[in-house]
Amino acid sequence: MALESAATILHADLDAFYASVEQLLDPRLRGRPIAVGGGVVLAASYEARAFGVRGGMPGRRARQLCPDLVFVGGHFDQYQRLGDAAIGVLGDFTPAVERISIDEAFADVAGCTHLFGSPAEIARAIRTRVRRELGLPISIGVARTKHLAKVASQVAKPDGLVVVDPETEREFLHDLPVSLMWGVGPATEARLATIGVTTIGQLAASDPTAVEGLLGHAAGSKLSALAWNEDPRHVETRRRAHSAGAQSALGRQPAVERVFKPTLHHLADRIAPRLRARELAGRTITVRVRFADLRSVTRAITLAAPISATRAIAEVAEDLVRGVLADHRDEATISLLAISVSHLETQATLQLELPLGLTQDSRRPGTTRGAARSRADQAVDAIRKRFGEQAVDYGSGWRHERSVPDEFRRLAEKDL
């Protein structure tokens, strides 16, 4: 078989990672239904998932579904250490490793089969080492494309291995539920169901124009291509970040400023320090508002100059959300808010602006007020780095209930 058509891409995904680490650290928890978190379930073991417990679920609801559920607080330093160690095992076999989160990565083993055997043999060796050296279960999918390898690893769970033969990959793919596709969440799955699409094969057989009309051109055309396993992406060992984002699930909250303003400020405070730590700033600010019926509306604006100031990002996001709500006055409830900063640039030497008295003066980094905000951000960053995240915060109007610990969010927000 030609090298370019061989199944040499691995997707490795640690199973129920956070819960598995807790069961590793405390053997008394092994085999028991556990959840990481408290007020909100951050992660659930497979034993808990069997009762319907899922991440993001309120703790009270989780206890109703599983009365014997054990909640644990979380050992975030251990998550980082063990996640790094597991991904490091892949690096012992090939330098072509693309990490996409704390607990999963792609690897291309095309160049090392002469050393370690076939891709399937390499996958088995990785699984054996992770289990023996770290005590953690890991599932691996092996396929010709990144998307199919990721789908295969989901089929392999828990603690399994699936190798997709290039000769039968479409047969394998088309019988699977559309929810296994990369990029299909509950909202997209629900929309596809309205046109009778529940499997990947049904999506592949659907009129692409109809899918694009339902999901939008970009998302619709991408999913239609992936349904036919058309995925030209390669494993990238040095991915350049194209955006930085954060989101917050709100449950069911009234669509009013006292709800969305502190939430947007908290999201900006999760994004902006990550940009500044890497000396980046972004020109495009995008917000996503999800309503009670899971319908989402996205708005974006591209600025004249890139920004990384926490307050500036928050205020731009506020304006965008106000615009969304003004155009959807019949929507009284919001369930999720998200901010993304894109069109990232390396921050050059700040070019000061003349005080011309223009509107939104404080949001432009080169103005006197913009520069003052930047200095304040730098001071906050320095204090938090030395004394911890809770050592200092911004002023009134920024209070936000943190149902999810910031340590957990930082592990999940590894996009830079």
N, C-alpha and C positions, 0 to 999 in steps of 0.2 A: 504494500500500500504506500502511496506517495506520502512523503513527510507532511506536506501541507494539508493533507486530508486525514491525518491520523488523529486519534483521540489522545491528546497529550496535555490538555488543560485540566488541572485539578482545582476543585473548590472545596476547601476544608472548613468545617464549621463545628465549633465546640458545642456539644449538646446541652441545652438548658444551662448555659455556662455559669451564671451567677449562683443558681441553686445548686449546681453540681459542686462548685467550689465550697459552698457552705457544708454540704454533705461530706466532702473530703476533709474539711477542717474539724468537723464534729461527727465522728462515726455513729453517734447515737441517732443522727438524723437520716441515716441511709435507709432507703426503702420507705420513708415516711413522707406524707404530703407536706411540703414546706413552701413558704413564700418569703421572698426578700422584700422588706418594706414594713409598712404599718398601716397608716391611713390609706395608702394606695399600694397595690401590688406592683412592685418593680419587676419581679421575675418569679416564675413558679416552676417547681420541679415537675417531672412527667407524672409523678404520683398525684400531684395536685391538679394538673391539667386534665387528668382522667375524670375529675369532678366538674370540669368546666371553668376552673380558675385560670385567669389569663392576666398577662401584664397590662397595667393601666386600669385594672378593675378596682373599685373602692374596696377597702379591707373588710368593711361590714358585709358587703355582698359576697365576698370570697368566703367568709366564715359561714354564711348561710348555706352556700353550696357544699362546703366541706367543713363540718363541725370540728374535725380532728386536725385542721390545718395548723401548722406551727409557723409563726412569724419569726424571722431573724432580722437583725439590724443591718447586716452587710459589712464585709471586710474589703473596702475598696482598694487598699494597697495590695491585698492578695489577688484581687481580680487583675490588676495591672501586671503584677509579677508573673502570674501563671499564664495570662494571655500572651505576654511577651515571650515566655518560654515555649509555649506551644507553637507560635508562629516561627520561632527560632528553629524548631525541628524541621520545618519545611526548608528553611535556608540552608540546612546541612545537606540537602539533596540538590538544590538548584538555586542559583542567584536570582532567577526570574520569579520573584515573589512580589505580589501586589496586595498589601494589606488594606482591607476596606472597612474594618471595624476592630474593636478590642478582641473579638473572638472568632474572626473569620478572615480568610485570605484566598487569593488565587495563586496558583503556581503553574508555570509552564515547564514541563520536564523533557521537552523534545531534545534538548542538548545533553542530557545526562543518562539516557537509557543504556548507553554502552557501559556505564559504570555501575548502575544500580538495578538494571533489569527493565521490564516493561512498565508502562505507566500504572497498570493495575498492581504490579509487584511493589512499586514505589509507594503507592497509596497504602497498601497493606503494611509496609514497613513503617510508614509515618504513624499510622493508627496504633501499631504495636508499641512504638517508642513513647507516644504521648500517654498511652495507658500505663506503661511500665514505669516511666520516669516521673510522670506528673500525677498519675492516678485519675485522669479525666477521660471521659468518653468523647470521641470526635467522629463525626460522619464526613465522608468524602464522596464527592461525585466526580467522575472522570468523563470527559467528553471532548468533542472537537471545537466547541465554542464556549465562551464564558457563560452565556445565558444558560445553555443546556447543562453545563457543569454545575451551576448553582441550583438549577431545578433538580438535577440528579441527587445532589447532596440532601435536598429536602425530602426526596423520596426515600433516601437511605436512612433517615432518622427513625428511631434513635440508635446511635452507635452502630452504624452500618456503612457499607460501601456499595456503590452502584456505578458500573462502567457501561457507558452507552456506546454500542457499536455504531460507527458512522453509517453502516449499511441499513440500519433499522432505526435511526434517530427520530425520524418523523413519526413512525408508528409508535415509538415510545412516548413521544411528546404529546401527540394529539389525543390520547386517551385520558390525559391528566386534567384536573380541574384548573380553570383559568386563574384561580387564586394563587397558584404556585409560581406564576410568572413574575419576573422581576419588575416591580413598578405597579403591580395590581394590588391595591389595598381594598379595604371593605367598601369604600365609596365607589371605586371603579368597578369592583365586582358587582355591586348592586346595580349600577347603570347598565353593565353588559347583560345582566339577567333580564332587563326590561326588553331586550331584543332577542331573548332566547339563547344567549351565549353563556354557557356554564363550563364548557371544556375548551381546551386550547385548539382542538380540532375544529370545533364550531366557529371559533374566532378566525381560524385560518380560512374557513369556507365562506366567511361573511364578506359582503361588499366593503372594500376598504373605505369607500366614500361614506358609507353609512356609519362605519366605526369612527371615522374622523369627525363626522357631524355630531356624533354623540359625545366624544371625548376631547375634541379639539384636534387640529391638524397635527401638531407635533406628537402628542401622546398617541393618537390613533394610528398614525403611520408607523410609529416605532413599534407598537404592540402588534400590528398586522405583520410587520417584517419578522419580529421575534417568534410569532406563531408558526412561521415557516422556517425557523432556526436560521434566519439571515442575520448574522451578528458578526460584523467585521472587526470588532474590537480585539486588540491584543493585550496581553498582560503587560502592564506598565509598572516598572520598578520604581520610577520617580514620577509620580503623578503631580502635576501642577494643580493646585487648588483653583477652581473656577468660581467658587462661592463659599460663603460661610452662613449658616442658618441655625435657627432654633425654633421650636414650636412648643405650645402648651395646650394640652387638652383641658377643657374647662368643665366638662360634664354638660349641664344645661344652665347657662347663665343669661340674665337679661342683656340685651344688646344696648348697653348704656355706657357712658364714659367712665363712670366709677368702677366698671368692670374691666373695660378694655385698656384704659390708660395705664394703670399699674402693671398689667400683664405685659403690655408692649414695652414698657420701660425695663421690666425684668428680662425680657427676651433680648433687648438691646444690650443689657449689661452682661448677658452671656455671650454675645457675638463680638462686641467691640474689643474687649480685652484680648481675645484670640487674634484679631486682626493686628492690633498694636504690637503684640508680642512678636509678630513676624514682619513688622514694619510694612504692613499692607493697608490699603484703603480702597473703598469701592465706590463706583459711580452710580450703580443701579440698586435701588432699594425696592424690594418686592414684599408685599404682604399677602397672606391668604387667610380668608375668613370662612370658616365652615359653620353652616347653620344647623339647626336641630335635625333636619331631614337628611343630613350628610352631604348636601349640595355645597360646593365650595366656589368662592369667587376670588379671583386673584387680580391685584392691581400693582402696577410698578411705575416708577419714575426714574429717569436717568438725569443725574445732576451735572452741572457744568464742571464741577471739581470733585474728585474723590474724597470721601470722608471716612473717618474711623472714630469720631467722638461719640461717646455713649449717648449723650443727650440729643445730639443732632440726628442720629439714626432713629432714636425713639420718637422724636417730634415729626420727622418725615413719615414714619410709619403711622403715627396718629392721624395725620392729614389723609393718608391713603385709606385708612379704615373708616374715617368719617365719610369719605366719598363713597365707599362701598355701602355703608348703612343708609346714606342719603338716597342712593339709587335703589335700595331694597327696603323701603319703609314698612313693608308688610312683614318683614322678618323680625320677630321680637326676641329670638333666642339665638345665642351663638354657642358652639360646642368646642371650637378650636381656633387659636390664633397662631400665625407663624410669620416670621420675618426672615428674609434672605438678602444678603448683600453680595452683589456680583460685579462683573467687570472690574476685577481687582487689579490694582497697580502697586508697584513698590513705591513707598512714600519717598519722594524726592525732597530736597531742601525746600522748606516752606517759602512760598512766594507771597509776601505781604501785599495786601490790597489797600488802596487809599480809602479813607472813611467817607464814602459817598452817600451814606444814609440810605442805602438800598434796603428793601424788605428782606426779612430772614437773615439779617446780618450775622447773627450768632451761629448759624449753621455752616457758614463758609469758613473753612479753616484759616484762610489768609487774613481775615479781619481781626481787629483788636479783640472783640468778644469771642470769636472763634479760637484765637490763639490762647485766650484765657481758659476756655473750656479744655483745650488740649493739655495745658499745664495741670489743670485739676485732675484730669484723667490719669496723667502720668503719676501724680502724687497718690491717687487711689490705688493704682496698679502696684506701686512700690510698697505701700503699707500692707496690701493684701499678700504680696509675695513674701513679706517678712513675717507677718503676724497671722495670716490666714484669711480666708474669704469673708468671714463674719466680722473682721476687725473694724471695718469702715463701710459705710454705705452712702448713697446719695440722699438728698434731702426729701422733704415731704412730697407726697404724691407718688412715691416710688415703692411704697410698701406693697408687697405681694406675698400671698400665702405660698410657701414652698412645700407643696405636698410631696415633691420628689427631691431628695437631697442633691445639692449641687455637685457633690463628688460623683454621683451616679450620672448626672448629666454630662460632666466632663468626659467620663469614659465613653459615653455614647456619641459625643460631638467631636469625633476625631477626623474632621474633614480637612484640617489644615496640618 
